[in-house]
Amino acid sequence: MKSSIYNGSAPVMPHAAERPAKVRQLSESQFRSLGLREVAYTRPALMEDDEIGCAIYAADGSLLAVVEDIETAWGAIVQNDMIPASLQ
């Protein structure tokens, strides 16, 4: 949260744009877009050469890339300023 000073004192409540959304009031598409640019997850995938690789997906399930292994996938996620997430 950004800190601002107004009239010599810091505000108690964050600005409206910084307040967390009320999750129960989000539409399905809004909910699916949470973390879209910040979080990515991986799953095993079949590559073009019939080898097992690792697919990288955005938070909404959009395929971003398919790479050779989990280490490469996590490296690519971190390199692109995203947070890798494990799904169970």
C-alpha positions, 0 to 999 in steps of 0.5 A: 500500500502506498503511504501518503501524507495529507495535511500533516497526517497519514490516512488511516484507510487506503485509497479506494483503488488500493482496497481489496475487492470484495471477492463475493461480488466479483463476476466469474471473469473478474474472479478468473483475472485475479493474479493474471499478470502476477501468478503462473502455474505449471502442469506436465505436457506433451511436447511436439517431439512426443516427450513429456515437458512442462506447460506454463499457464497464466492464472486464468488457464491460458497457455503461456509456453511449453518448456522441457522441464520444471526447472526451466518453467519456474525460471521462466516464470520468475524471469518474467516477474511472475510468481510460480504456484503449485497446484495440488 
